[in-house]
Amino acid sequence: MKNCKLCRLSKVCNDLPGFCMLIPYLTIAVVTVSVGYLFVTQELLA
C-alpha cells in the first residue's frame, strides 16, 4: 500500500487496494475516449 500514501483518496485506497495505481490509467482512458468521440462527431457533422 505504499502507492496509496501518495494518493489523496486514502480512504478509498484502503478499501480498494491498487485503486491508486489505476487512477492514472483510467484518467488517460477517459481523456482518450472523450477526444476520440469529439473528433468522430465533429468529422461526421462537418
C-alpha positions in Angstrom: 0.0 0.0 0.0 3.0 2.3 -0.4 1.5 3.8 -3.6 -1.7 4.7 -1.7 0.3 7.0 0.6 0.8 9.2 -2.4 -2.9 9.1 -3.2 -5.1 11.8 -1.8 -8.1 9.4 -1.6 -6.5 7.4 1.1 -9.9 6.1 2.5 -10.8 4.8 -1.0 -7.4 3.3 -1.4 -7.6 1.4 1.9 -10.9 -0.1 0.8 -9.8 -0.8 -2.7 -6.2 -2.0 -2.9 -4.5 -1.0 -6.1 -7.1 1.7 -6.9 -4.5 4.4 -6.8 -2.4 2.7 -9.3 -5.4 2.5 -11.7 -6.3 6.2 -11.4 -3.7 7.5 -14.0 -4.7 4.8 -16.5 -8.4 5.5 -16.0 -7.8 9.2 -16.5 -5.8 8.6 -19.7 -8.5 6.2 -21.0 -11.3 8.7 -20.3 -9.4 11.6 -22.0 -8.6 9.4 -25.0 -12.2 8.2 -25.4 -13.5 11.8 -25.0 -11.1 13.3 -27.5 -11.8 10.4 -29.9 -15.6 10.8 -29.5 -15.4 14.6 -30.1 -13.2 14.1 -33.2 -15.5 11.5 -34.7 -18.7 13.5 -34.0 -17.1 16.7 -35.4 -16.0 14.8 -38.6 -19.4 13.3 -39.0 -21.2 16.6 -38.5 -18.9 18.6 -40.8 
